[in-house]
């Protein structure tokens, strides 16, 4: 079993990670716009860290635009979402995940937490960990186990 914390849209507010209880979390994945904000928090707690670039992540080093990760046999498409126009439709994101043989697509950009099935792909947005935009601060924890997964949005 593996527990992964997905966060997004911290926009330079690394202190947002201090509000999180990372007990039992094996990895943190940041979905862009503040891609390196959680690197220190992960290192301090001894958990793995991965990130993708958002539309507001500039400079070097730069993370990739997207990642395909695998946890307990589940392939996960990770992207910020702006290149897939997620503010207007999730169909392009769903197709991109399906093309990569992923069962789960995680994205940010909208600052709104959301979880829904898009055909054969589960689409998950953890919202903005910094609480920027329309909703309170949020993140998502996904538990992967034996080829399956369960997702929970946590509002802080």
N, C-alpha and C positions, 0 to 999 in steps of 0.2 A: 504494500500500500504506500502511496506517495501523496502528500498534500502540497499543493502549489498555490501560492498567493499571487493573484493577478491584480496589478494596479495600473493606473493611467493618469495622465493630465495633472501632474503635480506642479508643473510650470515653475520649477526652481525652489519649491517649498520642501526641502529635505526634512524639515522638522515634522512634516505630516506623518512620517514613519514612526515617530516616537509615540504616537497614539495607538499603535498596533500591538496586539499580543501575538507574537510569532511562535508561541509554544506549539510544537508539533508540525510546523511548516518546514518543508524540505527545500523549497526553492521559491524565489521571488522572480516574477517576470513583469517587467515594466513595458507598457504598450505605447510609450512615446509621449512627447511634450514634457520633458524633464527626465529623459531616459536614464541619466546617471544619478538622479536624486536619491535612489535607494541603495546604491552600491555600498556606501559606508554602513548602512543599517544591516545589510545582508552579511557583510564581512564581520561586523561586530558580533553578530549572532551565529556565525559559522554556517550560513546557508548559501546555496548556490544562487547566482544572479544572472539573468539574461535580460536583454532589452532590445527594442526596435526603435527606429527613428520616427519621430512625429514631425508634423509640418512646422513646428517651432523649435526643433532641435538643430542647432547650427554648430559649426566648428569641428575640430578634430580632437580626439578620435571620434569617429561617427559610427553608430551602430548600423546594422543592416536595415533595410526598409521592411523586411519581413523575415520570419523564421518559421520553420516547421520543426517542432519538437515532438518527442515521443515519451510518454509516461505510461508505464505498465501496459504497453501494447496499444495505447491510444495515440493517434497522430493528431497534433494540435497546430492549426495555422494561426500564427501571431502576427498582427499588423496594427498600425495605428488606425487605419481606416480611411484617412482622407483620400488616398489614391483609389479607393473603392466607392467613393461617394456615399458613405454610410449615413450622412445627414438626410439623404433623400430616399434611399432604398437599400435594403440589405441583400438584394438579389445578386448583385455583382460579387459581394463578399461570399455569399453561399457558393456561387459558381467557382470562385477562386479556391475555396477550401475543397470543394469536390474534385477539382482538377488536380489537387495535390494529395488526394486520397485521405483527407482529414475528416474525422468525425466531429471535431470541435473547432470553431473559429472564435478567437478572442480579439477584441478590438477596443479602441478608445475613441477619441476625437469629439464625441458629442457631449461629453460631460454628464451623460445620463446613464445610470445603471439600467441594464436590460438583460433579459434572458428569455430566449424563445427558440423553438424549432423552426428551421428553414428547410423544409424538405427532409433530407437525410442528415443534415448538419445542425448541430446545436450552436446557436449564435449567442455569445456572451460578452457584455460590456460591463466592466467593473465600475464605471462612472469615474468621477474625479476624486482622487484620494485627498486632494487639497480642499475639496468642497467648493470648487469654482463653478459658477454657472447656475443652473436651475435647481439643483438638489443639494441636500447635505452631503458631506464627505462619504465616500463608499469605496469598497473594494470587493473582490470576489475570491473565495477559496474553493478550489476544485480538488476533490479527493478521487484519485485514480486507483483502481483495484481490479486486477485480473481481467484487463481488457474492457472494463466499464468505467464510468465516472459519475459523480454527483456534484452539482454546483450549488453554491450558496452565495448570494449577495449579502454583504454585511454593511449596514449603514452605521456610520460612526457618530 
